[in-house]
Every structure is written in structure tokens, then in C-alpha cells.
Amino acid sequence: MSLWRTKSIEDSIADSLEKGHSLKRTLGTWDLMIMGVAVAVGAGIFSVGAKAAGSYAGPSVTLAFLLAAFTCALAIMCYAEFASAVPVAGSAYTFTYATLGELLAWIIGWDLILEMLTAAAVIAKYWGIYLSTVFDLAGWDVPATITVVGLNVSWGAFVIVAIFTTLLVLGTQLSARVASVFTIIKVAIVVFVIVAGAFFIKVENYTPFIPESVPTPEGEGDVWMQSLFSFMTGAAPAQYGLFGLLAGASLVFFAFIGFDVVATSAEEVKNPQKTLPRGIFAGLAIVTVLYIGVSLVLTGMVPYTVLADDPNASLATAFVSVGAGWAAQIISVGILVGLTTVIMVLLLGLSRVLFAMSRDGLLPRWLSVTSDKRRTPARIQIISGLAVALIAGLTDVGVLEEMINIGTLSAFVLVSIAVVVLRKKRPDLPRAFKVPFSPFLPILSAVLCVWLMLNLTTLTWARFGVWLIIGFAVYFLYGRRHSVLGLKLKAAKREAAEREAAILAAGKRDAAPDSVVSGESDSSR
């Protein structure tokens, strides 16, 4: 069936060289490592751990981070194998197209758009809010929103998105250099916070390490807010315990999103077969160490119950509780700097996925035209920036936060499966990096990602279903009919049919009896 047609690895690589639709290779190992740290170390390191500890896991939030990091590492190994074999833009979308077929590739591309669009919008919104917080700390009264034509506009979101959209249009390497500066600053702030917080740790706060399971407070366990697993099994919603630890892992997984974004830049990497795996794994290792350090300090400074009592708990909550309010100011600056680079990398990833889908004809081809001088997809970059700015500046994006997780995890599942499929279909394909113990580890990666997805709320799944329905509509109304691969296959089929008809016609002429030919000659005379 045409729905399952696959695009060969050779065609994908050839398309990356197409004039007017190709990108420039400028990134090295350092750039990729910084990109991974830049997109993963944001507000999440200061806030999501506190929420997971207070509401789900208690001190065992450290284990939740380790489980999330392990799951991410398994999936990233699959990404690294693919990226070293197919070093073109598009990440999971491109990998799925080469193995599982066009329909699934479209779905995963659509999911990646969901992940990066909502993540960029959510984080741009928070960037504007934290910018106002920093102004407050400096004694300046600058509101987070302004009124334009009767609408409340988060002006900060528009400003930061406009700045990085411009940088990305000017060139990926320039953007990477700017990101390097901000990333080094925010890592230094995180390390400082860990060292300072270590002086306030009390060992007794780590006990019990995994708190006993208790029922979810009334009003928080309704059908839409409980996990899909609880909904399907009929289990009563609960906090803490083993399932609380697993639910906490699903939540803190948000802190690891973005490493798949690094893979979207494969077409802009120098010597991608070696550079991509090194850059991705180095970034993941740094981020994991930082997260574990922050979670140990957080739960060692104050009892997890203190975090549970504050609906807006963050790392700053712990410092204020021990009388070190000065740290809240540093943390606010750290969050602002941290969010800055996250926005840039997500805008890059979003545009590269759209670029790959457009080049394949599943979205309008004119979108993927690159500039002659800088070879950046300026059209898609500007449209992506405008969409993110409008969503962040004009809407309440908080309700979309879990959509980021489900979009990422669904991509991880398909890439993990696709690695096994490609090993079977193309064992001859050169691979600079291979996932060890295949197919066991890729299958384990897919299972763990599915489990984390099941721990997301039923409301998130319902919204995800609506997004997929919209995606199917776009694909069947436009993408399937304009697919470059589909058009090539139709043209090849038509040419084959014409050749076959010509051969049959020639055969009939050759097989015609001499008497018929003679009769025709007599009658003509």
C-alpha cells in the first residue's frame, strides 16, 4: 500500500544535496554537546524536580531522574545509530520514513511539531514572566504583559522569539556560538546553587527515601487528571510509593526533552557519523549529573512535605525555607538565562522537522527553499518563529505542558522500533555507532517510553488524540497527494505501463500472419 511506502536511505542523502533545498555543514562535537545542554537545562532543573518530589516521589525523586535519564539514554542511542547512518535533517521523521513507511513518518513528524511548537511557546511565555521577576529584583516595575487592541500580550515572549529567529536565519553556527555563551553561564549558576545548597543538607530529610503510598487528595483524582494507567486499570489515584516514583519519572522526563532536537541538526554537522554520537552522549552525561546534584540538594535541604505544601514549589522554595532567600535571586537569573538557550534550540529543531517534511512534499515545497548565501531555511524559520510568538504571547500555554512529553515519547517509541527494523532491512548499511545488545535494548527503550506515556493524564491523551486527528486530515487532504516519493512512484509506474504497452504492441505486429499483411496490400491496390 502507498501508505507504507518507504524512502530509501540513498534517496534521503541525495535529497540533502539538492540545490536550493540543502543545509550547510558547520557544527562540531562541542556545538552539539552545548546544544544538548542548552535545550535540557532550563526552568525544569529549578522547578520540575521540586514538583515531582513534593507531589509524587519524595526524596526518591533522584531515582525518578535516573530512570528518566536511563530511558532517555536508551532512546538517544537509537537516535545516534540512525543519525550516523542517515545524516540528514528531520530526526525521527526521517528515520521512520526510511523504515516504517510514509504514514508513520508523517505521524511522528506531526508529533515532533507538537513537541517543539508547544515547548517553544511554553518556554517563551515563562521567559517573559521570569524577565519581569528579574526586573522586580532590580527594583524596576516592568509588567509582564501589555494591552494591544484589547488583548493582553506577553511582550517578552515576542522579543526573545524575534531575536533568536533572526539569529537562526543569519546562520546556525552564529546561533550556536551565542548559545555557548549562555549555556556556560547557566551551568555555572547551577553548579553554584548545588555547592551552596550542600551546606544546608540534613541527612534525616532523606528518610523515608520512598514515602509510603497515600491516596491522592480529594479533587485531584478526577478522571481527567489521573494517569491513563490508573484509568484503564481502575486503580485508585495515589501519591508516593513505587507508582508515585514512576509517575515522578514521567514528570521529570520533561527535563530531558530536547536531545532528540539535537538529532534534527544532523544535516548541518561536520563528519556526522562520529560527531553526532559524541556530542549527544556528552551533553546527556552533563545534564544527568546536574539534575541528580540538584535533586539531592533539594530533598536534603527540606523535608519533601514542605515542597508538597507549596503548589508553586521550586528550588527557591528550599532556599527560602532554610533562610537563604538571597539564593532565590540567583535562581531567578539562572532560570532566565537557562530558558534563553532552550528557546533557540527548539526553534531550530521545529524548523528542521518542517524543512524535511516540506522537502519531501508532505508540506508545501516552497517552504523548504534555502538562501543561496547562508543556506538556512529562512521561510520556515520565520513562519515557525511567528507561530511560536503568537501562541506564547496571546494564549495561556500552561495547559499544553504535558503535550510536550507525549510528543517526545511517541517519537522515542517509533525510533526505537525503527532501529530494529533497519537492522533487518539494511544490515549492509555502514553505521559509525551501533546500539549494543540489539534488539533487546531498543525494545526495552520502546517499552519504557510507552510506560512513561501511560503515566500521563487522560486529559493529555485526549488532547493528543485531537492533534492526531488534525494531522491525519492534513496528510490525506494534502501530504499524500503531493508526496515527492509518491509522485516518483506514480511516474515510474506510468513509464513501466507505457513500456509494457509498447512491447505488447510491437509483439502483436511481429506476430501478425503474412496472409493478413498480403490481403491488406491487395485491397490497397
N, C-alpha and C positions, 0 to 999 in steps of 0.2 A: 504493500500500500504506500501511496505517496506521503502519508502522514509519518511514516517511519524511515523515509529516505535519509541517508547519511551523507555527510560531506567528507570527502577523503582528506587525510592529513596533508597530502601533497597539494590539493586544491586550496586548503586554508593557508598554507605557507605561500603559495603562488599569489593568492589574493593580497597578502601583506606587502607584496611588491608592486601592486597595481598603481600606476602613475595617477596622482590626484586623489588617491584613497589610501595612502600609506603614511606611516609614522616614522619619526627619526629616532634611531637608537642612541641614547645619550646617558642612560643610567647605569651606575655600577653597584657593587655589593653594598657599599656604605649608604648610597641613596636608598636602596631597598630596605636595609635594616632601619634606617631613620624613618622611612615611610611607614613601616610596620609599627614602630614605637609611637610615631606621631599620631596614627589613627586609633591606636588602642589605649594610650594613656591620655585620658580626658577627664571629664567630670566623674566618670564611673569610678575611678580609683579613689575618689574622695567621698562618694555618696552611696554607690550601689552596694558596696561591702557592708556599710552600716545598716542599710535597709534589710539585706539578707540575714545579717547577724541578729538584728532585733526582731524580725518577724518570722524567720524560718529556721535558722540553723544554730543560733547562739555562737559560742566560741568555735564550733566546728565549721564555721564559715571558711576557715583556712582549708579544710578538706574540700569544701564546695569549690573553692578556687582551683585546687589541684585537680579535681575531677573535670572541671570545665577546661582547664589547660590541657589535660591529657586528651580529652575529646577533640579539642581544637588541634592539638599536635597530630593526632591520627589523620584528621581531615586535611591538614596542611601538608602532610606527607603525600597524600593523594594529589593535591594541587601541584606540589613540587614535581612529582613524576610526570604529570601531564604537561606542565609548563616547560619542562626540559625537553619534552618530545614535540610539543606543539607551541613554539614560542611566538604566539600571535595574540592580538587583543581579544578581549571578550571573556577570559577566565572560564568559569563553569559553563557558561553558554556555549563557547567554542568547543570545550571538551565533550559536552553532551552531544553536540551536533555531529561530532566525529564518531560517536559510539552508539548512542541510544536513539538517534533519529531526530528529525526536524521538529516534530510536535513537542517532545520532551525538552528539546533545546529551547524552543520558544517559551515554554512554561518556566524553565529555570531562568532564562533571560528576563522574563516578566517579573519573577520573584526577586532577582537582583536589582531591578529597577525599583521595586518596592522597598527593599532593604536600604539602598543608598539614598533614594529620594527622601524617604521618611527620616532616616538617620541624619542626613544633612540638614533637613528642615528643623528637626527637634533640637539639634545641637546649635544651629544658628540662632534659634529662639532663645535658648538658655545663655548663649554668648551675650546677647543683648541685655538679658536680665542681670548677669554677673558683672557686666560692664557698669551698670548703674550701681551695683553693690560696691564696686571698687571706687566709683566716684563718691559714694556716701562715706566710705572710709577716709577719703581725702578731704571731706567736708564740703563737697560740691553737690548741690541739689540739681541733678540732671535726671529727668523722668525716663523710664524705660520705653514709654510709648508716647507718640504724639498723635493728634487728631488731624486727619486729612480727609476732607469731603465727608465728614461724619463718621469716618472709620478710624478705629484705634490701630495705629501702625507701630510695630516694633522696629524703630528706625535702625537700631544696632544690627539687627539681622540683615537688613538691606545693605548696610555699609560693608560688613565683613564678607558677605557673599559677592558683592560687586568687586571688592579688592582682589579676592582670590580667583574669581572668574577672569579678571583682566590678566593676572599673572599667568594663569594656565593657558590663556590664548597666546601670550607672548612666548611661552615655551615651558616644557616640562622640567628641564634642567634648572632653569631660573627658579621655578616654584620649589623644586627640591632643595635648593640652597637656602631659600627663605625658611622652609620647613625645618632644615637642620638647625638653624639658629634658635628657633622657638622650642624645638624638641630638647636641645641640650639644656636650655633654661628650665623647662618644666621638669625634666628628670632630676636636675639639681635641687629643685624645690621639693620634690617627692622624697629624695634621699634625706634632705634636711629635716623634713617632717618625721620621717621614720626614726632618725637618730634622736631628735628632740623628744618624741613620744616615748622612746625606750626608757627614759629616766622616770617615767610615771607608771611603768608596768607593775602590777601586783599579781603574783602568781595565782592567788586564790580566785581571781576573776576568770581563770580558765576552767574552773570547776562549777558545775559538771560540763565536760567538754561537749558532749552531745546531750542537751537537755531532754528530759522525759517528754514524750508527746502529750499535747493537751489539745482539747477541741478549739477550733477557730472561734474567736469572739463573735457574738451574735451580730448579724448584719454584714459579716464579711464572707459568709459561706454560701451565698445565694448561687443559683445555677450558673449565672454568667461569670461570677468571679472565682469559682472553684476550677481546679485543673481539669482538663479533658479526661485524664486518667480517673480522677475521682468521680467525674460524671458518668463515665462508661461502666465503672466497677461498682458504683453505688457506695463507695467508701465515704465515711463522714469526713468532711474537711478538717484538717488538723494542722497544728503548728509543731515544730521541733521534731525530735526523734529522727529515725532514719529517713522517713519520707520528707520530713522538713529539710534535712540535709540535701536530699536530691532536688527538692523544689528550689532550695537556695542555689544549687548549681545551675539550674535553668535560668535563674535570675541573673547571677553574676556572669553567665555566659555573654551577656550584653557587653561586658567589659573586654571581651576578646574579639568582638566583631571588627572586621577591618583587614585581617590578614588575607582574606580572600580578595580584598581590593588590591593588594599588592600584586597578585597574580594577573590582574587586568592590565597591568603595565608591561606585560611580557614582550610586547612588540616594540617597546622603547628601551629595552635593556641590551647592553653590550654583552656579548658572549652569554646569552641567557641560559644555556644548558648547565653552566656551572654557577653563574652569578645568582640566578633566581633561588635555588635551594639554599645557598649560603645566606643570602640576605634575609629570606623569610624566617629561617630557623634561628638566626642570630637575634632578630627582632623579637620573636616569640619567647626566647630564653630570657632576655632582658625584662620583658613585660611580666612574665610569670614571677620572677624574683621580686620585682617591685610590688606586685599585688599581694604576694604572700607576706612580705615585710609589712605592708600597710595593714593587712588583716590581723596579723599577730599583735601589732601595736594597738590597734583599735580595740580588740576584745580584751587585751591585757590592761588597758588604762581604766576601763569602767566595766561594771557588770553588764551583760547583754540586756538585762531588764531595763536599764537606763535608756538604751537605744530603742527598745520596744515601746517605751512610754512616749517617745517623740516621733510623731508621724513624718517629720522632716529631718530625721536623724542623718548625720553625716560625720565625717572625721572631725569637723569643727566642734560637733556636739561633745565628743570625748574630751577635747582640749578645754572647752569651757567648763565641763564638769569637774576637772581637776585644777581649775583656777588659772589656766594658761590661755586666757582669752586672746592674748597677743597673736597666738598661732592662727586664729581664725582669719586675721588679716592676710597673713602669708598664704593660707589655703585659698582664700578668695582670689588672690592674684594668680596662684598656681592653677586654679580652675580656669580662669580666663585665658591664660597662656596655653593651657592644655587643650581647650576647646578650639583654639585658633587653628592649630595644625590638623585637627580631626576634620574640620570643615573642608580644608583644602584637599585632603586625600579622598574624601568621599565625593567631592565634586569631580575630581579626576576619575575615580572609579565609575561613577554614574555615566559620564560622557563616553568612556571607553566601551562600556557594555552597549550603550546606544549606538556607538560608532560601528561596532562589529555587527550588530543586528541590521543596521542600515546598509552596510556594505554587502550583506547577504540578501538585501531586497525585502526583508521581513518588515522593515520600516522604510519610508521613502529614501531612495538612494542619494538624493541631493543633500541629505543631512550629513553624509559621511565624506563630503569633499574636504580635502585638507589644503591649507595655504601653501603656495609654492616655496616661500622663503622659510617659514618656521615649521611647516609640515605638522601643524596642530589642527584638530577638527574644530575650528573656530565657531562654525554654525551651531553644532551640537553643544559646545561648551557654553555659548551664550544662552541658548534656549534652556539648557539644564540649570544654569545659574538663575535665570529669570523665574523658572518654575519653583526652585527651592526658596528664593527670596519671597515670592508671593505667598507660598504656603506658610513659611516661618513668620513673615511679617503681618499676615492678616488673619491667621487661624489659631485655634487652640490645639497645638500639636501634641500635648501631653498624652492624649488618648491613643496615640499611634506608637508609643514606645515599644510595646511588645511585638508590634508588627515587624520591627527591625529584626528581632530574634528569630521569628518564624521564617522570614525570608532568607536569612543566613543559613539556618539549619536545614531548610529544604534543599538549598544549593549544596551543602555539605553531603547530604544523603546521596544525591544523584552523582556527584563527583566520585564519591567512594565506590559506588556501584560501577561507574563507568571505567574506573581503573581496571577492575577485574575483567570487564568486557573487552577492553582494548588489549589486555594481555592475551586473551584468547584469539581475537580477530587479527592482531598485528604483532605476533611475537618477534618478528624480524625488525621492528621499528627501533632505531637507536634511542637509548634512554640514558642520559647522564646521571640520573638519580632513579632508584627503584625503591618502592615501599617494601621493607623487609617482611618476611613471613606472609606474603600474599598467597591466597586470598583471605587469610584469617584476619589480619589487621584491617584491611579495607572494609570487610564485612562487620567487624567489631565497631569500626568508626560509624558506619551507617546505623547500626543498632543503637549505639549510644546517642546519636543525634536524634533518632526517632523518639527515644525515651525522653530526652530533654524537651522535644516538641510536645509530647503528651502531657508534660507538666506545665505547659502554658494554659492560660484560661480559655474556657469555652467561647468567651466573647472574642478573644483574639482569633480563634479558629473560624468563627462565623465571619468576621471581617476578612480573613484570609480567603474564605470561600467566595465572598463577593468580588474580591480582587481577581481571583482566578476566572470567574465568570466573565468579567470585563475583558480579561486577557484572551480568553477563547474567542470572544466576539471579534476582537481586533484581528486575531490571527485568521479566522475563517472569512472575514469580510475583506481583509487587505493582504496580510502577510502570505498566506498560502498561494494566492493568485499572482503575487509579484516576486515570489522567491526566485533568486538568481539560479539556484540549483534546480528548482522545479522547471524553470524556463529552459535551462540547458538540457534537462532530461526529455522534455517535450520536443525540443528541436532535434535531439538525437533520434528520438523515436520516429519523428516525422521523416527524417532523412533515411532512416532504415526502411521505413514503409515504402518510400519512393524508390529506393534502390531495389527492394524486393519486387515492386510492381514492374519496374523496368526490366528486371531479369525474367519475370514471368512473360512479359510481352515479347521479349526477344526470343524466349523459348518457344512460344506459340508460332512465331514467324518461321523459325527454323524447322518446326515440326509440321508445317502445312504441306499436304500432298501435292506432288508435281502436276496431277491432273487438274487440281483446282487452280493452280497457277496458270497452267496451259489454257484452261477454259476461260479464265479471266482475260488472257491475251487474245483468244479467238473472238470473244464477244466484243473486245475493244476494237478489233479490226472490223 
